[in-house]
Amino acid sequence: MSNQSSLTPLKMLLFAFHATNTIILSYLPLYLKYKGLDGTEIGYVLAVGPLASIVAQPFWGYMSDKYKTVKRVIQVCLIGLLVMSVIFFQMNTLLPILIVGAVFYFFVTPIGALGDSLAQRRAHDLGVSFGTIRLWGSIGFATSSLVIGEILTRAGIQYMIIPYLFFGVLAFIVSFKLVDVNVTSEPVKLRDVSLLIKSKPFLIFLFFIMFLSVTHRANDSFIGLYIEQLGGSEGLVGVAWFVGVLTEALVFATAGYWFRKYHPLVFVIIAGILYSIRWFIYGAADNPWYIISLQFLHGLTFGTFYLASFNYISRLVPKILQSTGHLVFFATFFGVSGIIGSLIGGAMIDSFGGNALYNFMGVIAFIGTILITIYHLLPYGKETYIHDKA
């Protein structure tokens, strides 16, 4: 198998997994509303995933580094995804949904991070751009959002488990063809992980980017309900995600041409400015088509922010702890931030409506951009890396 063709199963895995991720991210809030939950209760359920990921991300990252395999850990998590999704979608009331959802998310949330960690290492080994591999996740997300949105509009939101299992099984099948990472170092030990905990640049960076990631995760959770508040349908929610993730894929695809021109923190700051502008514009919308027409900003904000943050974390973390470092980043981005975004977002959209929620998000993103700018200008924003201590 040639070097480039060896990436095909990885690209297919990212495509299939992110197609499943679309279904949960875009339509689970609408599905829960169909089940009879209100906005605050939906916020509780959406917070369970990030809460589970705080434990799951570092745990599975540590297991990957300890046993020196990403492939096998991904396969275990995919088995958990398939089994627990069947149980999860049978639940009808809040408490069972919360309990089963926690176990479901324990297996689901690490898969994206592990896939991206594997893609980052394979890209480095083969001398190709990480973005050209990662864009296949965005293509899967975009394709699923458009196609599944139309299917659910016609068939009904209650049937969302069928396409979810289809893409989940596809991801599991292609996982057997993955080329695993080649690690020559000793297995990671718990005391090695203390390097992450003791690194001030690492911890400060994670704290500051939370101001941006909280707003991003709140949007992930409630943009579907907001579009519905403005008069849109499931199909329009799918179109909104399709437009956003299509531009995200373009950002990933072209990253090799522009990304290395400046320090990654410069791109994080640019993304923060765009996030703030984006949320204020969304807050002023009174028609769902305004949201859809501006969804190209999703690619410019998330695509740039994610690539730059992931790259900066890869610099901060020694090679032996790459999976652990990446999954701690994911636990912050999708975990802690997801809990805060889901709980605050659910309460605000229930009490004050979507317009107030998005204006509040604009303020938070602006504060985060200022903090990251200060971080970049001070010594902690420079090349003071954990590598020096490893």
Secondary structure, 3 states (H helix, E strand, C coil): CCCCHHHHHHHHHHHHHHHHHHHHHHHHHHHHHHCCCCHHHHHHHHHHHHHHHHHHHHHHHHHHHHHCCCHHHHHHHHHHHHHHHHHHCCCCCHHHHHHHHHHHHHHHHHHHHHHHHHHHHHHHHHCCCHHHHHHHHHHHHHHHHHHHHHHHHHHCHHHCHHHHHHHHHHHHHHHCCCCCCCCCCCCCCHHHHHHHHHCHHHHHHHHHHHHHHHHHHHHHHHHHHHHHHCCCCHHHHHHHHHHHHHHHHHHHHHHHHHHHHCCHHHHHHHHHHHHHHHHHHHHCCCCHHHHHHCCHHHHHHHHHHHHHHHHHHHHHCCHHHHHHHHHHHHHHHHHHHHHHHHHHHHHHHHHCCHHHHHHHHHHHHHHHHHHHHHHHHCHHHCCCCHHHHC
